[in-house]
Amino acid sequence: MSIKSNHIYLYIFLITALVGCRGCSCSPPKTFVLEKLTKDIRLDADNVATIQIEHLEKKKMSFTFKFKKHGGKASYAMRYNLKLNDRPYRKAIFEHDAAKTDSVQQYQNDLSLEISEDQQHLLVKHLGEPVDVYHILPLGAPFSTTFKKVELKKNSTAFQQKTLKSPEDLLTDYVAKMETEAQFANNPSIKETLDAQEGICPLDKKLLELVGNPLADYYFTKEGRISYLCTHDKAWRTRAMKKVYRFVGEASRSKHPMPPQTLKNATGAVNLFVHGLADLMDKRAIERMVLPQYPLYPYTEAVYNLEHHRTLRPNEARSIEKNSKKILTNPAFRKELPDPTAAVDAAIEFLILYRDDKNTKAFEEIIKAIFQKEILLLELKNIEAEIFFPYDSRFSQQEQAIILNQARKAAQQLGKKQENFRLKSFLKRFEKQTNTATKTEKKMPS
């Protein structure tokens, strides 16, 4: 197994940061623009494109160890940025290696552009060969959905044959393919394109059909977006509200574990609800369908948190309590949840906040369930926030005794390699108190 040189420098830096070293330092990778040139290209009577060429120096991470420098080698490249009329620049539409002594002037004619007859697409060529196809929405910088060589050949051929779909349809198709945030994490240009859309946009109705998809949900969470659409597009508002009622209703009737598509639809529906539709819809109707499934599924949290100081109806409280106890006590059930750790954390918070102060037996069962070995190994934040931190102020003396007793039992079950840092810190407080009390007793005269 080979280790990359950058990783070696990182390991050395971490070691010296811990141990200490005179004459040691570390410099992260840096990119410098050595030279820049802009060139205007008349595409047709209505459109002018500006190509910006940048000569880049890219320095890798360097590390100085005992006054001797390692790494930091530089490479050079030419980067091309594109601007259409008065729109923002689309950065790095193309890039290639270059020499340190190269000049941007010698590359100013290498990139060429063609615009389609409908003025909706741009073909980008480098030395006569297609390198990408960009698409033009009413607002924002041109965008590309080409990320593979196969797609480039297909899109460039479609451009020449005048068979490309509209930019709205191409972007909708791309959004539909991106089912997780990781898939589009390396493509910030798509988010920039979505952010740039304002007013009534053709994407509004198309992306409404993809609610639950991460990029579609991102589009509608832009501040004020849903409120604007509800005010200016009655048809969109009606369609969106119907979707919320339908998808949330389907989820409420679903058996556990909830089918992925049902969960996805409910997630998108609640996203629309909390980001603009809540004031226009029957909140109680939505709560009746969502809250009984809290905290099993992530989308229920948004509705639960709409009211910070919530007063739960008896049937809602019973359902949530039942769910929370099942999450803590049934490992097989817990594993089937979309996000087991978040569900356990939420369950702990609910069971502590809504406990019956007079029922110490029920409280002991809750604490015993929370202090199970497999629960403690999850390193949950709410054990600290809801139990350890407010230990002196929130709980009665009887409850404190139960917590301390169960915490000590739990610590004995965990091996040295499985120690829970929060549990260990909590118990140390009482070790100090015990030691202090013992020393005081010894000092007192007999």
Solvent accessible surface area in square Angstrom, and as a share of the most:
residue,aa,sasa,rsa
1,M,225,1.00
2,S,108,0.70
3,I,89,0.45
4,K,146,0.62
5,S,63,0.41
6,N,58,0.30
7,H,82,0.37
8,I,75,0.38
9,Y,39,0.15
10,L,75,0.37
11,Y,110,0.42
12,I,50,0.25
13,F,72,0.30
14,L,87,0.43
15,I,105,0.53
16,T,17,0.10
17,A,69,0.53
18,L,158,0.79
19,V,121,0.69
20,G,47,0.46
21,C,40,0.24
22,R,214,0.78
23,G,25,0.24
24,C,34,0.20
25,S,62,0.40
26,C,40,0.24
27,S,47,0.31
28,P,79,0.50
29,P,87,0.55
30,K,100,0.43
31,T,76,0.44
32,F,86,0.36
33,V,70,0.40
34,L,84,0.42
35,E,60,0.27
36,K,111,0.47
37,L,31,0.15
38,T,79,0.46
39,K,60,0.25
40,D,98,0.51
41,I,35,0.18
42,R,156,0.57
43,L,28,0.14
44,D,41,0.21
45,A,95,0.74
46,D,101,0.52
47,N,14,0.07
48,V,42,0.24
49,A,0,0.00
50,T,17,0.10
51,I,4,0.02
52,Q,18,0.08
53,I,1,0.00
54,E,6,0.03
55,H,4,0.02
56,L,1,0.00
57,E,27,0.12
58,K,68,0.29
59,K,82,0.35
60,K,111,0.47
61,M,22,0.10
62,S,10,0.06
63,F,1,0.00
64,T,33,0.19
65,F,73,0.30
66,K,133,0.57
67,F,164,0.68
68,K,134,0.57
69,K,136,0.58
70,H,59,0.26
71,G,30,0.29
72,G,17,0.17
73,K,155,0.66
74,A,42,0.32
75,S,55,0.35
76,Y,33,0.13
77,A,4,0.03
78,M,0,0.00
79,R,56,0.20
80,Y,0,0.00
81,N,0,0.00
82,L,0,0.00
83,K,57,0.24
84,L,2,0.01
85,N,55,0.28
86,D,146,0.76
87,R,53,0.19
88,P,84,0.53
89,Y,60,0.23
90,R,12,0.05
91,K,117,0.50
92,A,52,0.40
93,I,11,0.06
94,F,45,0.19
95,E,65,0.29
96,H,38,0.17
97,D,124,0.64
98,A,21,0.16
99,A,50,0.39
100,K,135,0.57
101,T,129,0.75
102,D,27,0.14
103,S,36,0.23
104,V,0,0.00
105,Q,91,0.40
106,Q,109,0.48
107,Y,34,0.13
108,Q,60,0.27
109,N,112,0.58
110,D,27,0.14
111,L,8,0.04
112,S,50,0.32
113,L,18,0.09
114,E,69,0.31
115,I,31,0.16
116,S,23,0.15
117,E,143,0.64
118,D,83,0.43
119,Q,67,0.30
120,Q,59,0.26
121,H,4,0.02
122,L,0,0.00
123,L,0,0.00
124,V,0,0.00
125,K,37,0.16
126,H,28,0.12
127,L,123,0.61
128,G,50,0.48
129,E,117,0.52
130,P,43,0.27
131,V,34,0.20
132,D,15,0.08
133,V,0,0.00
134,Y,12,0.05
135,H,0,0.00
136,I,16,0.08
137,L,4,0.02
138,P,81,0.51
139,L,77,0.38
140,G,8,0.08
141,A,9,0.07
142,P,0,0.00
143,F,0,0.00
144,S,10,0.07
145,T,19,0.11
146,T,17,0.10
147,F,110,0.46
148,K,139,0.59
149,K,178,0.75
150,V,119,0.68
151,E,50,0.22
152,L,38,0.19
153,K,154,0.65
154,K,146,0.62
155,N,16,0.08
156,S,12,0.08
157,T,59,0.34
158,A,17,0.13
159,F,18,0.08
160,Q,98,0.44
161,Q,118,0.53
162,K,146,0.62
163,T,90,0.52
164,L,32,0.16
165,K,108,0.46
166,S,37,0.24
167,P,0,0.00
168,E,20,0.09
169,D,47,0.24
170,L,27,0.13
171,L,0,0.00
172,T,21,0.12
173,D,55,0.29
174,Y,17,0.06
175,V,0,0.00
176,A,42,0.33
177,K,132,0.56
178,M,27,0.12
179,E,109,0.49
180,T,71,0.41
181,E,119,0.53
182,A,85,0.66
183,Q,98,0.43
184,F,10,0.04
185,A,70,0.54
186,N,146,0.75
187,N,14,0.07
188,P,86,0.54
189,S,22,0.14
190,I,1,0.00
191,K,67,0.28
192,E,93,0.42
193,T,1,0.00
194,L,3,0.01
195,D,58,0.30
196,A,32,0.25
197,Q,2,0.01
198,E,114,0.51
199,G,24,0.23
200,I,96,0.49
201,C,9,0.05
202,P,64,0.40
203,L,0,0.00
204,D,1,0.00
205,K,119,0.50
206,K,69,0.29
207,L,0,0.00
208,L,2,0.01
209,E,91,0.41
210,L,40,0.20
211,V,6,0.04
212,G,10,0.09
213,N,2,0.01
214,P,30,0.19
215,L,0,0.00
216,A,0,0.00
217,D,19,0.10
218,Y,69,0.26
219,Y,5,0.02
220,F,1,0.00
221,T,44,0.25
222,K,72,0.30
223,E,172,0.77
224,G,45,0.43
225,R,12,0.05
226,I,1,0.00
227,S,59,0.38
228,Y,80,0.31
229,L,0,0.00
230,C,7,0.04
231,T,104,0.60
232,H,106,0.47
233,D,20,0.10
234,K,146,0.62
235,A,65,0.50
236,W,2,0.01
237,R,69,0.25
238,T,58,0.33
239,R,105,0.39
240,A,0,0.00
241,M,41,0.18
242,K,126,0.53
243,K,10,0.04
244,V,0,0.00
245,Y,78,0.30
246,R,135,0.49
247,F,14,0.06
248,V,1,0.01
249,G,3,0.03
250,E,60,0.27
251,A,0,0.00
252,S,39,0.25
253,R,175,0.64
254,S,27,0.17
255,K,177,0.75
256,H,62,0.28
257,P,75,0.47
258,M,13,0.06
259,P,66,0.41
260,P,115,0.72
261,Q,105,0.47
262,T,25,0.15
263,L,32,0.16
264,K,58,0.25
265,N,23,0.12
266,A,0,0.00
267,T,53,0.31
268,G,0,0.00
269,A,0,0.00
270,V,3,0.02
271,N,18,0.09
272,L,0,0.00
273,F,1,0.00
274,V,40,0.23
275,H,84,0.38
276,G,23,0.22
277,L,0,0.00
278,A,12,0.09
279,D,127,0.66
280,L,86,0.43
281,M,18,0.08
282,D,71,0.37
283,K,87,0.37
284,R,57,0.21
285,A,20,0.16
286,I,0,0.00
287,E,5,0.02
288,R,126,0.46
289,M,45,0.20
290,V,0,0.00
291,L,0,0.00
292,P,41,0.26
293,Q,23,0.10
294,Y,6,0.02
295,P,8,0.05
296,L,16,0.08
297,Y,9,0.03
298,P,72,0.45
299,Y,11,0.04
300,T,0,0.00
301,E,87,0.39
302,A,40,0.31
303,V,0,0.00
304,Y,22,0.08
305,N,86,0.44
306,L,71,0.35
307,E,83,0.37
308,H,161,0.72
309,H,165,0.74
310,R,19,0.07
311,T,113,0.66
312,L,23,0.11
313,R,91,0.33
314,P,92,0.58
315,N,81,0.42
316,E,1,0.00
317,A,29,0.23
318,R,153,0.56
319,S,34,0.22
320,I,0,0.00
321,E,67,0.30
322,K,145,0.62
323,N,18,0.09
324,S,0,0.00
325,K,77,0.33
326,K,86,0.36
327,I,0,0.00
328,L,1,0.01
329,T,83,0.49
330,N,52,0.27
331,P,60,0.38
332,A,71,0.55
333,F,19,0.08
334,R,20,0.07
335,K,162,0.69
336,E,91,0.41
337,L,8,0.04
338,P,63,0.40
339,D,61,0.32
340,P,46,0.29
341,T,59,0.34
342,A,50,0.39
343,A,4,0.03
344,V,0,0.00
345,D,17,0.09
346,A,15,0.12
347,A,0,0.00
348,I,0,0.00
349,E,51,0.23
350,F,6,0.02
351,L,5,0.03
352,I,0,0.00
353,L,85,0.43
354,Y,90,0.34
355,R,43,0.16
356,D,84,0.44
357,D,96,0.50
358,K,191,0.81
359,N,66,0.34
360,T,40,0.23
361,K,154,0.65
362,A,33,0.25
363,F,3,0.01
364,E,58,0.26
365,E,96,0.43
366,I,13,0.07
367,I,0,0.00
368,K,97,0.41
369,A,13,0.10
370,I,0,0.00
371,F,8,0.03
372,Q,47,0.21
373,K,72,0.30
374,E,75,0.33
375,I,0,0.00
376,L,1,0.00
377,L,81,0.40
378,L,62,0.31
379,E,84,0.37
380,L,3,0.02
381,K,135,0.57
382,N,15,0.08
383,I,3,0.01
384,E,61,0.27
385,A,49,0.38
386,E,19,0.08
387,I,0,0.00
388,F,2,0.01
389,F,164,0.68
390,P,18,0.11
391,Y,8,0.03
392,D,101,0.52
393,S,101,0.65
394,R,77,0.28
395,F,10,0.04
396,S,60,0.39
397,Q,160,0.71
398,Q,111,0.49
399,E,5,0.02
400,Q,35,0.16
401,A,62,0.48
402,I,22,0.11
403,I,0,0.00
404,L,28,0.14
405,N,69,0.35
406,Q,11,0.05
407,A,0,0.00
408,R,113,0.41
409,K,103,0.44
410,A,2,0.02
411,A,37,0.29
412,Q,154,0.68
413,Q,108,0.48
414,L,16,0.08
415,G,37,0.36
416,K,185,0.78
417,K,206,0.87
418,Q,65,0.29
419,E,81,0.36
420,N,6,0.03
421,F,152,0.63
422,R,69,0.25
423,L,3,0.01
424,K,88,0.37
425,S,45,0.29
426,F,4,0.02
427,L,21,0.10
428,K,95,0.40
429,R,83,0.30
430,F,23,0.09
431,E,102,0.46
432,K,138,0.59
433,Q,110,0.49
434,T,79,0.46
435,N,85,0.43
436,T,85,0.49
437,A,52,0.41
438,T,59,0.34
439,K,132,0.56
440,T,72,0.42
441,E,123,0.55
442,K,161,0.68
443,K,171,0.72
444,M,122,0.55
445,P,128,0.81
446,S,163,1.05
